[in-house]
Amino acid sequence: MSAAALADERLRLASETGTPCAPVRDLIGEVDLDEAYAVQSLGIDRRIAGGSRIVGRKIGLTSASVQAQFEVYTPDYGVLLDDMVAADREPLELSRFLQPRVEAEVAFVLGRDLDSPATHVADVLRATEFVLPAIEVVDSRIAGWDIRITDTIADNASSGAIVLGTVPRSLDGLDLAATGMSLDHDGEVVSTGSGAACLGSPVIAVAWLARALARHGRPLRAGEVVLSGALGPMVAVTGPGVYRARLDGLGEVHADFIDSRPEGALA
């Protein structure tokens, strides 16, 4: 079995058993990003074979604060599947996650393809049909979040779920770099930030993603959702409760975590 297949199997078992695993960098190394994306592709292909459908992409590690948390200093990307998407206030069962954390983001919904390896910000602005406030539930199959860049890429950029707001906003008149963000947990503010924390602007982040995907022959397509990256520090989810993200000019979105297990304990 190849190193990529062994890494994929380790991550699969962690996901299916609910038991975090050892890092996969011992199998694929710490610097070979192509090998890490090969592992990611194996996992996505397996989920598609099981009935899941690709609905978009996500950018990870765009915020300097998040990069510093994990000593990973380059963005990465992952795939969004239909079974990862929830609507505002839709209950999220904690048992589906291993080590969940949340972060507030701007979600772009594309009206046109972005398929050029030379995509720039004006292309992104023209291609965006509307934006939504979003909360990403970031999760890791790696025990203790002991990750480096190849670990998180292989693990589909540490994806868990996304919660999308339901009121679309046009980009006309919006300065996403200046967009302020506040994330609270049951009324207590736990994270703050702005669009400037996301590679300077969420628009810049989407342009980066479009170029990277086009170079790898997997361009962004009309209708896809793009999570553009964290606007501030991610926050650990320690139990049931509501996380509310407020984004200036975009409105609010709520991630409502519930725990229906009898003992009520977070795994």
C-alpha positions as CSV (number, residue, x, y, z in Angstrom):
1,M,0.0,0.0,0.0
2,S,1.4,3.4,-0.9
3,A,2.1,6.1,1.7
4,A,-0.8,8.2,0.5
5,A,-3.2,5.2,0.8
6,L,-1.9,4.4,4.3
7,A,-2.4,8.0,5.4
8,D,-5.9,8.0,3.9
9,E,-6.7,4.8,5.8
10,R,-5.5,6.2,9.1
11,L,-7.7,9.3,8.6
12,R,-10.7,7.1,7.5
13,L,-10.5,5.0,10.6
14,A,-10.3,8.0,12.9
15,S,-13.4,9.5,11.3
16,E,-15.4,6.3,11.4
17,T,-14.5,5.3,14.9
18,G,-14.6,8.8,16.4
19,T,-11.0,8.3,17.8
20,P,-8.4,10.9,16.7
21,C,-5.3,9.4,15.1
22,A,-1.6,10.1,15.0
23,P,-0.3,12.7,12.5
24,V,0.1,11.4,9.0
25,R,3.3,13.4,8.3
26,D,5.2,10.3,9.5
27,L,3.9,8.6,6.3
28,I,4.0,11.4,3.8
29,G,6.5,13.8,5.2
30,E,6.2,17.4,6.3
31,V,6.9,19.3,3.1
32,D,5.4,17.3,0.1
33,L,2.2,19.3,-0.5
34,D,1.4,17.3,-3.7
35,E,1.4,14.1,-1.7
36,A,-0.8,15.6,0.9
37,Y,-3.3,16.7,-1.7
38,A,-3.2,13.2,-3.1
39,V,-4.3,11.9,0.3
40,Q,-7.1,14.5,0.4
41,S,-8.3,13.4,-3.1
42,L,-8.5,9.8,-2.0
43,G,-10.7,10.7,0.9
44,I,-13.0,12.9,-1.2
45,D,-13.3,10.3,-3.9
46,R,-14.3,7.7,-1.3
47,R,-17.0,10.0,0.1
48,I,-18.3,10.8,-3.4
49,A,-18.5,7.0,-4.1
50,G,-20.6,6.9,-0.9
51,G,-23.1,9.4,-2.3
52,S,-21.7,12.8,-1.3
53,R,-21.5,15.6,-3.9
54,I,-19.0,18.5,-4.2
55,V,-20.7,21.9,-3.6
56,G,-17.6,24.1,-3.3
57,R,-14.2,24.7,-1.8
58,K,-12.7,26.2,1.3
59,I,-9.5,28.1,2.0
60,G,-7.7,27.4,5.2
61,L,-4.9,29.1,7.1
62,T,-5.5,32.6,5.8
63,S,-5.4,34.4,9.1
64,A,-2.1,35.2,10.7
65,S,-3.6,34.4,14.1
66,V,-4.6,30.9,13.0
67,Q,-1.3,30.3,11.2
68,A,0.5,31.2,14.4
69,Q,-1.7,28.8,16.4
70,F,-0.4,25.8,14.3
71,E,3.0,27.1,13.1
72,V,1.7,26.7,9.5
73,Y,2.5,29.8,7.4
74,T,0.9,29.2,4.0
75,P,-2.8,28.9,3.0
76,D,-4.2,25.6,1.9
77,Y,-7.6,24.4,0.5
78,G,-10.1,21.7,0.9
79,V,-13.4,20.5,-0.6
80,L,-16.9,21.2,0.5
81,L,-19.4,18.4,0.2
82,D,-23.2,18.6,0.4
83,D,-23.4,16.7,3.7
84,M,-21.1,19.3,5.3
85,V,-23.5,22.3,4.7
86,A,-26.1,23.5,7.3
87,A,-28.3,26.5,7.3
88,D,-28.5,29.3,9.9
89,R,-29.7,27.9,13.3
90,E,-29.9,24.3,12.0
91,P,-28.9,22.0,14.9
92,L,-25.5,20.5,14.7
93,E,-25.1,17.2,16.6
94,L,-21.8,17.3,18.5
95,S,-21.3,13.6,18.1
96,R,-20.5,14.0,14.4
97,F,-17.3,15.9,15.2
98,L,-14.1,14.8,16.9
99,Q,-12.4,18.1,18.1
100,P,-14.6,20.9,16.7
101,R,-13.6,24.6,16.6
102,V,-15.4,27.5,15.0
103,E,-14.4,30.5,13.0
104,A,-16.4,33.3,11.2
105,E,-15.9,33.7,7.5
106,V,-17.4,35.3,4.3
107,A,-18.9,32.7,1.9
108,F,-18.8,33.6,-1.8
109,V,-21.4,32.0,-4.2
110,L,-20.1,32.1,-7.7
111,G,-22.2,33.1,-10.8
112,R,-19.4,32.4,-13.2
113,D,-16.5,30.0,-13.5
114,L,-13.0,31.0,-12.2
115,D,-10.8,28.8,-14.3
116,S,-7.7,30.8,-15.1
117,P,-4.3,30.3,-13.3
118,A,-4.0,34.1,-13.7
119,T,-7.3,35.0,-11.9
120,H,-7.1,38.4,-10.2
121,V,-9.4,40.3,-7.8
122,A,-11.5,41.9,-10.6
123,D,-12.3,38.5,-11.9
124,V,-13.5,37.4,-8.5
125,L,-15.7,40.5,-8.2
126,R,-17.2,39.9,-11.6
127,A,-17.8,36.2,-10.9
128,T,-19.4,36.6,-7.4
129,E,-23.2,36.4,-7.5
130,F,-23.6,37.1,-3.8
131,V,-21.9,36.7,-0.4
132,L,-23.2,35.3,2.9
133,P,-22.0,35.3,6.5
134,A,-20.7,31.9,7.5
135,I,-19.4,29.9,10.4
136,E,-17.0,27.1,9.6
137,V,-16.8,24.2,12.0
138,V,-13.2,23.2,11.7
139,D,-12.4,19.7,12.8
140,S,-9.3,17.5,12.9
141,R,-8.9,13.7,12.8
142,I,-5.4,14.3,14.2
143,A,-5.2,13.8,17.9
144,G,-4.7,17.0,19.9
145,W,-4.6,19.1,16.7
146,D,-1.0,18.1,16.4
147,I,-0.8,19.2,12.8
148,R,1.6,20.6,10.3
149,I,0.8,21.7,6.7
150,T,0.8,18.2,5.2
151,D,-1.4,16.8,8.1
152,T,-4.1,19.4,7.6
153,I,-4.1,19.2,3.8
154,A,-4.4,15.5,3.9
155,D,-7.3,15.8,6.3
156,N,-9.3,17.9,3.8
157,A,-7.9,21.1,5.3
158,S,-9.3,20.1,8.7
159,S,-12.9,20.4,7.5
160,G,-15.9,19.6,9.6
161,A,-19.0,21.5,8.5
162,I,-20.2,25.0,7.4
163,V,-23.2,27.0,8.5
164,L,-24.4,29.5,6.0
165,G,-26.5,32.6,6.5
166,T,-29.7,32.8,4.5
167,V,-29.8,36.5,3.4
168,P,-27.6,37.1,0.4
169,R,-25.7,40.4,-0.1
170,S,-24.4,41.9,-3.2
171,L,-20.7,42.9,-3.3
172,D,-21.7,46.4,-4.6
173,G,-20.7,48.9,-2.0
174,L,-19.1,46.3,0.4
175,D,-15.5,46.8,1.5
176,L,-14.8,43.3,2.6
177,A,-11.3,44.2,3.8
178,A,-12.9,46.6,6.3
179,T,-15.7,44.2,7.4
180,G,-15.6,43.8,11.2
181,M,-16.4,40.5,12.8
182,S,-17.5,39.5,16.2
183,L,-18.1,35.9,17.3
184,D,-20.0,35.2,20.6
185,H,-20.8,32.0,22.5
186,D,-24.2,32.2,24.3
187,G,-23.8,36.0,24.4
188,E,-20.1,36.2,25.4
189,V,-17.7,37.5,22.8
190,V,-15.0,34.9,22.1
191,S,-13.3,36.1,18.9
192,T,-13.1,39.3,16.9
193,G,-11.4,40.3,13.7
194,S,-11.9,41.8,10.3
195,G,-11.7,41.0,6.6
196,A,-8.2,42.4,6.5
197,A,-7.0,39.4,8.6
198,C,-7.9,37.1,5.6
199,L,-4.9,37.6,3.3
200,G,-5.7,41.4,3.3
201,S,-9.2,40.8,2.0
202,P,-11.5,37.8,1.4
203,V,-11.5,38.8,-2.2
204,I,-7.8,38.4,-2.4
205,A,-8.1,35.0,-0.7
206,V,-10.6,33.8,-3.3
207,A,-8.4,34.9,-6.1
208,W,-5.5,32.9,-4.5
209,L,-7.7,29.9,-4.3
210,A,-8.9,30.2,-7.9
211,R,-5.3,30.4,-9.2
212,A,-4.2,27.4,-7.1
213,L,-7.1,25.2,-8.2
214,A,-6.8,26.2,-11.9
215,R,-3.1,25.2,-11.8
216,H,-4.1,21.8,-10.5
217,G,-6.9,21.4,-13.1
218,R,-9.7,21.7,-10.6
219,P,-11.2,25.1,-11.3
220,L,-13.9,26.8,-9.4
221,R,-17.3,26.6,-11.1
222,A,-20.4,28.7,-11.3
223,G,-22.8,27.8,-8.4
224,E,-20.0,26.7,-6.1
225,V,-19.7,28.0,-2.5
226,V,-16.3,29.3,-1.5
227,L,-15.4,29.7,2.1
228,S,-12.8,32.5,2.0
229,G,-11.0,32.0,5.3
230,A,-11.1,33.0,8.9
231,L,-11.5,36.7,9.9
232,G,-10.1,36.0,13.4
233,P,-8.9,33.4,15.8
234,M,-10.7,30.0,15.9
235,V,-12.5,29.0,19.1
236,A,-12.8,25.5,20.6
237,V,-16.3,24.1,21.0
238,T,-16.5,22.6,24.5
239,G,-20.2,21.6,24.6
240,P,-23.7,22.5,23.5
241,G,-24.5,26.1,22.8
242,V,-25.0,28.7,20.2
243,Y,-22.2,30.6,18.4
244,R,-23.3,33.8,16.7
245,A,-21.1,35.5,14.1
246,R,-21.8,39.2,13.3
247,L,-20.2,40.5,10.1
248,D,-20.6,44.2,9.3
249,G,-22.7,44.7,6.2
250,L,-23.5,40.9,5.9
251,G,-25.6,40.3,9.0
252,E,-25.6,37.3,11.4
253,V,-25.3,33.6,11.3
254,H,-25.7,31.1,14.1
255,A,-24.2,27.7,14.8
256,D,-26.4,25.8,17.2
257,F,-24.6,22.8,18.7
258,I,-26.6,20.2,20.5
259,D,-25.7,16.9,22.3
260,S,-28.4,14.3,22.4
261,R,-26.3,11.5,23.9
262,P,-27.6,10.4,27.3
263,E,-24.5,11.3,29.2
264,G,-24.1,14.6,27.4
265,A,-20.4,14.3,27.2
266,L,-18.3,15.7,24.3
267,A,-16.1,12.9,22.9
